[in-house]
Amino acid sequence: MLDYVNGALRVSLVTLAICGFAYPFSVTGVGQLLMPDPANGSLERSGDGEIIGSRLIGQQWSDPQWFHGRPSATMDLSDSNRPEPYNAANTSASNLGPASKALEDRLIGDRKALEEAQPELAGKTLPADVLTASASGLDPDISPANASLQAERVAKARGLKREQVAAFVDQHITPRSLWIFGEPRVNVLALNYALEQAFPLK
């Protein structure tokens, strides 16, 4: 019996050493060596080095001078009925199906608010990510079509021409990974930070 116990302990210690120390440290080391920015969270920093967010996690933008991300369905941890957009501690989708009355009401309300902010979009077909949340609720990117629709509002709020802002959006489109994976996208945090650097609010 003692032989079995000793054998099990040796296997457990070897497994702990490999899986608990050797593998995590080697993966961390390789990550820091080959791709330090993603390994450290793809952090966006201001000119003075202050961290203003991660390009991997969306943020809530509501003022007209900023590009807005797609809706987020994450909830407050202390109250599962109270929305808290982009709550990274409670990543989730709404789990509401296409026949859900709550989802229908939310979409109608969001569409109405959008058209009040941008009357030129009334009755127009919109990209899906304008009104629908992502599966995680933390999507940091929007489609180029979504960003293009917002150019008019952002330009007006900043006293710019729409063409200026639209051209700026085109410069910040990330293409498909390796030209085949995913879809072209625009990172909202990176776009807004670059926008503020190029056309600061007066």
C-alpha positions in Angstrom: 0.0 0.0 0.0 2.8 2.4 0.9 4.4 1.9 -2.5 1.1 3.0 -4.2 0.9 6.1 -2.0 4.6 7.0 -2.7 4.0 6.5 -6.5 0.9 8.6 -6.4 2.7 11.4 -4.5 5.6 11.4 -7.0 3.3 11.6 -10.0 1.4 14.4 -8.3 4.6 16.4 -7.6 5.9 15.9 -11.1 2.5 17.0 -12.6 2.4 20.0 -10.2 5.9 21.0 -11.3 5.2 20.7 -15.0 1.6 22.0 -15.2 1.8 24.5 -12.3 5.2 26.0 -12.8 7.2 25.0 -15.9 4.4 25.3 -18.4 3.0 28.7 -17.2 6.4 30.2 -16.8 7.6 29.1 -20.2 4.4 30.3 -22.0 4.6 33.6 -20.1 8.3 34.0 -21.1 7.6 33.1 -24.8 4.7 35.6 -24.8 6.8 38.4 -23.3 9.6 37.7 -25.8 7.6 37.3 -29.0 4.5 39.4 -28.5 4.8 41.6 -25.3 1.9 43.9 -26.2 -0.9 41.2 -26.5 0.7 39.3 -23.6 0.3 42.3 -21.3 -3.3 43.0 -22.3 -3.0 45.2 -25.4 -3.1 48.3 -23.2 -3.7 51.7 -24.8 -1.7 54.5 -23.1 -2.0 58.2 -23.2 0.9 60.5 -24.2 2.1 60.6 -20.6 2.0 56.8 -20.3 -1.3 56.6 -18.3 -3.3 53.4 -19.1 -6.7 54.4 -20.6 -8.0 51.0 -21.4 -7.4 47.7 -23.2 -8.0 47.3 -26.9 -9.4 43.8 -26.1 -12.2 45.0 -23.8 -14.9 47.4 -25.0 -15.9 50.6 -23.1 -19.1 52.5 -22.8 -19.1 55.7 -25.0 -22.2 57.8 -25.0 -21.2 61.4 -25.9 -21.8 62.4 -29.5 -18.1 63.4 -30.1 -17.0 59.8 -29.7 -17.5 56.6 -31.8 -19.7 54.2 -29.9 -19.2 50.5 -29.5 -21.9 47.9 -30.0 -24.4 47.3 -27.2 -23.3 45.3 -24.2 -25.6 42.9 -22.3 -23.5 42.4 -19.2 -25.1 42.9 -15.8 -24.2 44.2 -12.4 -22.7 41.4 -10.2 -24.8 42.5 -7.2 -28.0 42.8 -9.1 -28.6 40.5 -12.1 -31.5 42.7 -13.3 -29.5 45.9 -13.5 -27.5 46.4 -16.7 -23.9 47.4 -16.4 -22.4 47.7 -19.9 -18.9 46.3 -20.5 -18.6 44.8 -17.0 -15.5 42.6 -17.5 -16.2 40.8 -14.2 -19.5 39.5 -15.5 -19.0 38.8 -19.2 -22.2 37.4 -20.8 -24.8 37.6 -23.5 -28.4 38.3 -22.8 -29.5 34.8 -23.9 -32.7 36.4 -25.4 -34.0 34.6 -28.4 -35.4 36.1 -31.6 -39.0 35.7 -30.3 -38.2 37.5 -27.0 -40.5 40.5 -26.3 -37.8 42.0 -24.0 -35.3 41.8 -26.9 -37.8 43.4 -29.3 -38.5 46.2 -26.9 -34.8 46.9 -26.4 -34.1 46.9 -30.1 -37.0 49.3 -30.8 -35.9 51.6 -28.0 -32.3 51.6 -29.2 -33.3 52.3 -32.8 -35.5 55.2 -31.7 -32.6 56.7 -29.6 -30.3 56.3 -32.5 -32.6 58.0 -35.0 -33.1 60.9 -32.5 -29.3 61.3 -32.3 -28.9 60.8 -36.1 -32.1 61.6 -38.0 -30.3 60.8 -41.3 -30.4 57.1 -40.3 -34.2 57.0 -40.0 -35.6 54.1 -41.9 -32.2 52.9 -43.2 -31.0 49.3 -43.0 -28.3 49.2 -40.4 -25.3 46.9 -39.9 -26.1 44.2 -37.4 -23.6 45.3 -34.8 -25.2 48.7 -34.4 -28.1 47.3 -32.4 -27.0 43.7 -31.4 -24.7 42.8 -28.5 -21.8 40.4 -28.8 -21.8 37.0 -27.1 -19.3 38.2 -24.5 -20.8 41.7 -24.1 -17.2 43.1 -24.2 -16.5 43.3 -27.9 -14.0 46.2 -28.4 -14.5 46.4 -32.2 -17.2 47.5 -34.6 -17.6 47.0 -38.3 -16.3 49.6 -40.7 -19.9 50.1 -41.9 -21.0 50.9 -38.3 -18.1 53.3 -37.9 -19.0 55.0 -41.2 -22.6 55.6 -40.1 -21.3 57.4 -37.0 -18.9 59.7 -38.9 -21.7 62.3 -39.5 -22.5 62.6 -35.8 -18.8 62.7 -34.7 -17.9 65.3 -37.4 -20.8 67.5 -36.3 -19.9 67.3 -32.6 -16.2 68.1 -33.3 -16.8 70.9 -35.9 -15.3 68.8 -38.7 -16.3 67.8 -42.2 -17.8 64.3 -42.5 -15.2 63.5 -45.2 -12.4 64.2 -42.8 -13.8 61.8 -40.2 -14.7 59.2 -42.8 -11.2 59.2 -44.1 -9.8 58.9 -40.6 -12.0 55.8 -40.0 -10.6 54.3 -43.2 -7.1 54.7 -41.9 -8.0 52.7 -38.7 -9.6 49.7 -40.2 -7.9 46.4 -39.2 -8.0 43.9 -42.1 -8.7 40.2 -41.7 -6.1 38.3 -39.8 -3.7 36.7 -42.3 -6.1 38.0 -45.0 -8.6 35.1 -44.4 -9.6 35.0 -40.7 -12.4 37.1 -39.2 -13.8 40.3 -40.7 -12.4 43.8 -41.2 -13.0 45.8 -38.0 -12.4 49.1 -36.2 -11.2 49.1 -32.6 -13.3 51.8 -30.9 -10.8 52.7 -28.1 -7.9 53.0 -30.5 -10.0 55.0 -33.0 -11.3 57.4 -30.3 -7.9 58.0 -28.8 -6.3 58.7 -32.2 -9.3 60.9 -33.1 -8.7 63.0 -29.9 -5.0 63.3 -30.7 -5.6 64.4 -34.3 -8.7 66.6 -33.7 -8.8 67.5 -30.0 -12.0 69.0 -28.6 -11.7 72.7 -28.1 
